[in-house]
Amino acid sequence: KHLERNNACGRQCGIIHSPTDNTEVFAFHLDRVLGFNRTLPAVSRKFSFFHDGQFFTVVSWDASLYPEDLAAGPATVRLTW
């Protein structure tokens, strides 16, 4: 069952956060600059299904880091980059 959760999105899922919360993108880049490499990838993107034209933070989804009831839940979106 654990293997199924990890492959629910083919390792290409992300969590979309509010457009005003860019702290995770900043933390990701700071983590890489400092050489820690401990945070999940995070980017800021516009989505066609949100019509307000704002950038939203997207954080890579790793189901192994979350409790079973949250893995592959309704807040996940398949990434295509």
C-alpha positions as CSV (number, residue, x, y, z in Angstrom):
1,K,0.0,0.0,0.0
2,H,2.9,2.4,0.8
3,L,4.3,1.8,-2.7
4,E,0.9,2.7,-4.3
5,R,0.8,6.0,-2.4
6,N,4.2,7.0,-3.6
7,N,3.3,6.3,-7.2
8,A,-0.2,7.9,-7.1
9,C,0.9,10.7,-9.4
10,G,3.8,9.1,-11.0
11,R,6.1,11.3,-8.8
12,Q,4.9,14.4,-10.7
13,C,2.4,15.9,-8.2
14,G,2.5,19.2,-6.4
15,I,0.6,21.1,-3.8
16,I,-0.7,24.6,-4.9
17,H,-0.5,27.2,-2.1
18,S,-2.1,30.7,-2.0
19,P,-0.7,33.3,-4.3
20,T,0.5,35.5,-1.4
21,D,2.6,32.7,0.2
22,N,6.0,32.7,-1.6
23,T,8.0,31.7,1.5
24,E,8.4,28.1,0.4
25,V,9.9,29.2,-2.9
26,F,12.3,31.5,-1.1
27,A,13.2,28.7,1.4
28,F,13.8,26.3,-1.5
29,H,16.3,28.6,-3.2
30,L,18.0,29.6,0.0
31,D,18.4,25.9,0.9
32,R,20.1,25.3,-2.4
33,V,22.3,28.3,-2.2
34,L,23.5,27.3,1.3
35,G,24.1,23.7,0.1
36,F,21.8,22.0,2.5
37,N,19.6,20.3,-0.2
38,R,16.9,19.3,2.3
39,T,13.7,21.0,1.0
40,L,11.3,19.8,-1.6
41,P,11.4,21.7,-4.9
42,A,9.1,24.8,-4.9
43,V,8.3,27.1,-7.8
44,S,5.9,30.0,-8.6
45,R,3.6,29.4,-11.6
46,K,0.5,30.8,-13.2
47,F,-2.3,28.3,-14.0
48,S,-4.9,28.6,-16.7
49,F,-7.6,27.2,-14.4
50,F,-7.1,30.2,-12.1
51,H,-8.4,33.2,-13.9
52,D,-7.0,36.0,-11.7
53,G,-3.6,35.9,-13.3
54,Q,-1.6,35.6,-10.1
55,F,1.4,33.4,-9.4
56,F,0.8,30.5,-7.1
57,T,3.4,28.6,-5.1
58,V,3.7,24.9,-6.1
59,V,5.6,22.5,-3.9
60,S,6.6,19.1,-5.1
61,W,4.6,16.3,-3.5
62,D,6.4,13.4,-1.8
63,A,3.8,11.0,-0.4
64,S,6.4,9.3,1.8
65,L,6.7,12.4,3.9
66,Y,3.0,12.7,4.8
67,P,0.6,10.6,6.8
68,E,-1.4,8.0,4.8
69,D,-4.7,9.9,5.0
70,L,-3.1,12.9,3.3
71,A,-1.2,11.1,0.6
72,A,-2.7,11.8,-2.9
73,G,-5.5,13.8,-1.5
74,P,-7.7,16.3,-3.3
75,A,-5.1,19.1,-3.0
76,T,-2.7,17.4,-5.4
77,V,-2.2,18.5,-9.0
78,R,-0.2,16.6,-11.6
79,L,2.9,18.6,-12.7
80,T,3.9,18.7,-16.3
81,W,7.2,20.5,-16.4
